[in-house]
Amino acid sequence: MFTPLQIILLAFILFAMSRVLFRAKEKVLSTQAAFFWFIIWTAALIGVILPTTTTQLAEFFGVGRGVDIIVYISLALLFYLVFRIYVMIEDIRHEITSLVREIALKNFSPKKRIKKKKK
């Protein structure tokens, strides 16, 4: 029998998995991204349904408790994802800068320049 917390987590995980599938079907998520998130949510599902697996995983890696290994893996994953987002933002920033320069050069006309007043 599941605890109330497990039931809530299962509902949330199943909802998240449905969103991944829905977004993949809409082509909002690439196949690779959908696969990545589906694996993440499947691992969470296994951890909720079979909590002893996290304890076994922790013992394998020499960590004290199952919840500790989940926290360590989650933090590492979050840092990696934040790094990926940072790199994407930097790429977008460079693209925007290039586009703005290109548009400015296209719209530049020497005849439209404002002449400075002579003193």
C-alpha positions in Angstrom: 0.0 0.0 0.0 1.2 3.5 -0.9 1.5 6.3 1.6 -0.3 9.6 0.9 3.0 11.3 0.0 3.8 8.5 -2.5 0.3 8.9 -4.1 0.9 12.6 -4.5 4.3 12.1 -6.0 3.0 9.4 -8.3 0.3 11.7 -9.6 2.8 14.5 -10.1 5.3 12.3 -11.9 2.6 10.8 -14.2 1.5 14.3 -15.0 5.0 15.4 -15.7 5.5 12.3 -18.0 2.3 13.2 -19.8 3.6 16.7 -20.4 6.9 15.4 -21.8 5.0 13.1 -24.2 2.6 15.9 -25.2 5.4 18.4 -25.8 7.3 15.7 -27.8 4.2 15.0 -29.9 3.8 18.8 -30.6 7.5 18.9 -31.6 8.2 21.5 -28.9 10.7 19.1 -27.3 13.2 17.3 -29.5 13.3 13.5 -29.4 16.6 13.6 -27.4 15.2 16.1 -24.9 12.0 14.1 -24.5 14.0 10.9 -24.0 16.2 12.6 -21.4 13.2 13.9 -19.4 11.3 10.6 -19.8 14.3 8.8 -18.3 14.5 11.3 -15.4 10.8 10.9 -14.6 11.0 7.1 -14.9 13.8 7.1 -12.4 11.7 9.3 -10.1 8.8 6.9 -10.6 10.9 3.9 -9.6 12.3 5.7 -6.6 8.8 6.5 -5.4 7.3 3.0 -6.1 10.3 1.1 -4.8 12.1 3.3 -2.2 14.5 0.5 -1.3 16.2 1.0 -4.7 17.5 4.3 -3.5 19.0 2.7 -0.4 20.7 0.0 -2.5 22.0 2.7 -4.9 23.4 4.6 -1.9 25.1 1.5 -0.5 26.6 0.8 -4.0 28.1 4.3 -4.1 29.1 4.3 -0.4 26.6 7.0 0.6 24.8 6.8 4.0 21.1 7.0 3.0 19.0 6.6 -0.1 17.7 10.2 0.2 21.3 11.5 0.3 22.1 9.9 -3.1 19.0 11.4 -4.5 20.0 14.9 -3.3 23.5 14.5 -4.7 22.3 13.3 -8.1 19.7 16.0 -8.2 22.2 18.8 -7.3 24.6 17.6 -10.0 21.8 17.4 -12.5 20.5 20.9 -11.6 24.0 22.4 -11.9 24.4 20.8 -15.3 21.1 22.0 -16.5 21.8 25.6 -15.3 25.1 25.5 -17.1 23.3 24.4 -20.3 20.8 27.2 -19.9 23.6 29.7 -19.3 25.3 28.6 -22.5 22.1 28.8 -24.5 21.5 32.4 -23.2 25.0 33.4 -24.1 24.5 32.0 -27.6 21.2 33.9 -28.0 22.8 37.1 -26.7 25.5 36.8 -29.4 23.0 36.1 -32.1 20.9 39.1 -31.1 24.0 41.3 -31.1 24.9 40.1 -34.6 21.4 40.7 -35.9 21.1 44.2 -34.4 24.5 45.1 -36.0 23.4 43.7 -39.3 20.0 45.6 -39.2 21.8 48.8 -38.2 24.2 48.5 -41.1 21.4 47.8 -43.6 19.4 50.9 -42.4 22.4 53.2 -42.3 22.4 55.8 -44.9 25.0 58.6 -45.1 22.4 61.0 -46.4 20.3 60.6 -43.3 23.2 61.4 -40.9 22.7 64.5 -38.9 25.3 67.2 -39.6 27.1 68.7 -36.7 26.9 72.4 -36.3 30.2 74.3 -36.7 31.2 76.7 -33.9 
